[in-house]
Amino acid sequence: MSTLSLLLSLAYLGLVFLAPGALSNLFGLLALGATAFLRLSPTWRTLNLALLTLAFTLGLVRSGNTLGLIGLVGILVALTTLPRIPGGIRVLLGLAILLLSVPMAGFANTFIFELGIQIGIYAAMALGLNVVVGMAGLLDLGYAAFFAVGAYTWAIFGSEQAKNFMQGNFPLPGEYMYLFMGIAIVTTALTGLLIGLPALRLRGDYLAIVTLGLGEVVRILANNLDHPINFTNGPQGITPVQRPPIEWFRELMGSLGVRLDQTTDYQLFFYLLVLLMIGLVVLANVNLANSRFGRAWVAIREDEVAARSMGIPLLPTKLLAFMTGAAFSGVMGVIFAAQRTFVSPESFTLLASITILGMVILGGMGSIPGAILGAAALTILNLDVLKTFSEFVRTSLPQIPSQVDPAKYERLVFGLILVLMMIFRPQGLIPEKRHKAEMEEA
Amino acid sequence: MLEHILALLPQVIFDGLILGFVYAMVALGYTMVYGVLELINFAHSEIFMIGAVVGVEVFRYLAPHVGNGFLLLLIAVLLGGVVAGITAILVERFAYRPLRARGTTNRLVPLITAIGVSFILQDLVRLVEGLWHNEFFLRMRTVEDLEGSVELFGGAIFAQTKSFILMGVSILMLVGLTYLVNRTKLGVAIRAVAQDLHTASLMGIDPDRIISRTFLIGGSLGGVAGVLFALQYTTITPYVGFLPGIKAFTAAVLGGIGNIPGAMLGGLVLGQLENFFGTYLPILTSGNFGTEYKDVVAFLILIFILLVRPQGLLGQVVREKV
């Protein structure tokens, strides 16, 4: 077993040198699967993971094929979930992947940076929704609404938009983005309170449809509040939104010996910023899960009546979960607005809410590594795999009607993921312990 | 301004009535499935959409061959009802039944499945229409027999033949369904399963079969509603079911979910309110708030009802069992 998996890993490393690309990366994923699921001694497994990290990194740098990125995320997940790997190695390898492999690949191919940033933003939101759906068991189908509130909070004041309804020197300078990340926590938590106060009094399935409705309301407002007073600029959206100045970051990187050009500087900056945010969000998630509130949420999820009779106040506890999830989403909204310098209602449809839900479901409700893996898988699927497939169809089958462009069929893919997961593996790919027990018992 | 509002009023009420009957027909499907399974069947809005698409296709292909518009509509309605009903049965069989067989107690699981099914159906229809005609916006062909119009009350109401047909058909369906549920053996079985699935199965009722029939009936009603909707509002897309679906659910809750006369009443009330706001909001705010906000009104009504009278207008209070 040990030799087999080592051979596979070495073979992949060799393949990366000879023929980097989609096929060799698929082989790499196979090798990773062997490393994760075969019976191996911890030393062999660690060695394998290190080899594979090197190979995936090389593969990404040499070919830019994004399957390599899935491989790296897979290694991260393996590092966090597999037992008996030395703690120091986990941290070291993890940091190497996040701080060396991905940026190196990003310099070779800027699309990798873009993907990394998007994955990060969605992963942080999936972790936020995880608090609401996974821990507290509240099905929120309008989660993108909070993302929208966060994004518009900065977009309106970080552009000339605010001049339409108040006096002042707009756009605010880019440094204010950091302040607005804090403000967005407040505005989205308040929105959560506003939506949650009526919605959370309702039983589980009514909550789903009410949040779905309210998510639509926020989108309709964003779409129509360009008159009588122009708050949101309607369907055209707001652009350009200010980014924070990053002179200090360029100097810092320069002193570390990293030379940045006009496109990669902001990408590396946002990539690291998003990483930092995920770190904070994971920390908050772990601490919340083990706190008094986390236990109360799980109790409510398992049995509302029993939880209430144990003295847990239902509405405030649920509201807290709702507002926490909303705040995570709001902060990422600010970063999203600044990174893309453009915000429009299109990004906050029902489809966006369901996408984030799909990430949580795919990874496993309540599971932290699961939410990150789900975010990586669905983002890559959405931004890269479907688009590549579209290109392929367009070039090789030009007679196919334009309406049958695979990139337009995200709903089909997400729908299939939701249904198949619910029927065959409702606990998700990386189940949380308590959830797993519950699903199996049933 | 008041004169202007009053002058429009008969037309607003008439249009609201049409919309209300559409909601009522779709709401019946939600309320029946909720009655037997306690599941919000999100996919029902897509069953409705499939009915509408079948209607468009029947008119597209048969209009040149069938001279009589009424006969054409009859074919479309029947075919739409059958296709939608069969789709509903398939959805139940392949998506919901496996969950029941496993005995999942987690309430989120069937809900998430329902959303997934809804998305799958939307894009499957989009795919079929894309391959078939390379179209996303489907336009209902107009047939002269059905487009005739009269002016009632000295021109206060402009009414089309097809609108009368829509109302007539929906009243017929509502009456028929009430008869079926209250007076037939199948109806007794459906009510028994709705009341207590396990006890019903002890009384010689096969719950799976009854649930399947319930989906068939609800689905066909939704499909017929879809055909009439396409006839009335003419432009259809594969994503057209979402808003009417959600509003029909609102109507079902408004009337008292699980309650058939309640669903009809809820649909009619919601249709009136929505049309009322859609027309008068721009007039009253001199154009500052447009018709787009009528959707917001429907959701606010939903929340308000759920907070103030969660059992709905005609529903009974059910205590939650521990």
Contacts between the chains, C-beta under 8 A, distances in Angstrom:
chain1	res1	chain2	res2	distance
A	133	B	108	7.3
A	137	B	108	6.6
A	139	B	108	5.3
A	139	B	111	5.9
A	139	B	112	7.3
A	141	B	115	7.1
A	198	B	303	5.1
A	198	B	306	7.7
A	198	B	307	5.5
A	199	B	303	7.0
A	201	B	306	7.9
A	201	B	307	6.4
A	202	B	306	5.4
A	202	B	307	8.0
A	202	B	310	7.3
A	203	B	320	7.9
A	204	B	107	5.0
A	204	B	108	7.2
A	204	B	111	7.9
A	205	B	38	7.6
A	205	B	39	7.6
A	205	B	40	5.1
A	205	B	107	6.4
A	205	B	111	5.8
A	206	B	253	7.5
A	206	B	306	5.8
A	206	B	310	7.8
A	208	B	40	6.8
A	208	B	111	5.5
A	209	B	40	5.9
A	209	B	246	7.0
A	209	B	249	6.1
A	209	B	302	7.5
A	210	B	299	7.7
A	210	B	302	6.5
A	210	B	303	5.9
A	210	B	306	6.9
A	212	B	246	6.9
A	213	B	246	6.4
A	213	B	250	7.8
A	213	B	298	7.8
A	213	B	299	3.7
A	213	B	302	6.1
A	213	B	303	7.6
A	214	B	299	6.5
A	214	B	303	7.8
A	216	B	246	7.8
A	216	B	295	6.7
A	216	B	299	6.9
A	217	B	295	7.7
A	217	B	296	5.2
A	217	B	299	5.6
A	220	B	292	6.0
A	220	B	293	7.1
A	220	B	295	6.0
A	220	B	296	5.8
A	221	B	296	7.8
A	223	B	292	7.1
A	224	B	289	7.9
A	224	B	290	6.5
A	224	B	292	5.0
A	224	B	293	7.1
A	227	B	288	6.5
A	228	B	288	4.0
A	228	B	289	7.9
A	305	B	320	7.4
A	305	B	322	5.2
A	350	B	242	7.5
A	354	B	115	6.4
A	354	B	119	6.8
A	357	B	112	7.3
A	357	B	115	7.9
A	361	B	112	6.3
A	365	B	108	7.7
A	401	B	130	5.5
A	401	B	131	6.3
A	401	B	134	3.6
A	402	B	134	6.4
A	403	B	126	7.2
A	403	B	129	7.1
A	403	B	130	3.2
A	403	B	131	7.9
A	403	B	134	5.0
A	403	B	135	6.7
A	403	B	136	5.8
A	404	B	127	6.4
A	404	B	130	4.3
A	404	B	131	5.7
A	404	B	134	7.8
A	408	B	126	7.6
A	409	B	123	5.1
A	409	B	126	7.4
A	409	B	127	6.9
A	411	B	119	4.2
A	411	B	120	7.6
A	411	B	122	5.6
A	411	B	123	4.6
A	412	B	119	6.9
A	412	B	120	5.9
A	412	B	122	8.0
A	412	B	123	3.5
A	412	B	124	6.9
A	412	B	127	7.3
A	414	B	116	7.4
A	414	B	119	5.9
A	415	B	115	7.7
A	415	B	116	4.4
A	415	B	117	6.8
A	415	B	118	7.2
A	415	B	119	3.2
A	415	B	120	3.7
A	415	B	121	7.9
A	415	B	122	7.8
A	415	B	123	7.0
A	416	B	116	7.1
A	416	B	120	6.1
A	417	B	116	7.3
A	418	B	112	5.5
A	418	B	113	6.8
A	418	B	115	6.2
A	418	B	116	3.0
A	418	B	119	7.3
A	419	B	95	5.8
A	419	B	113	5.5
A	419	B	116	3.8
A	419	B	117	5.9
A	419	B	120	6.6
A	422	B	99	6.8
A	422	B	109	5.3
A	422	B	110	7.8
A	422	B	112	5.5
A	422	B	113	4.4
A	422	B	116	6.9
A	423	B	95	7.3
A	423	B	98	5.0
A	423	B	99	6.7
A	423	B	113	7.2
A	426	B	104	6.9
A	426	B	106	7.2
A	426	B	109	5.4
A	438	B	106	7.0
A	439	B	104	7.6
A	439	B	106	7.1
A	442	B	102	7.1
A	442	B	103	6.0
A	442	B	104	5.1
A	442	B	105	4.9
A	442	B	106	6.6
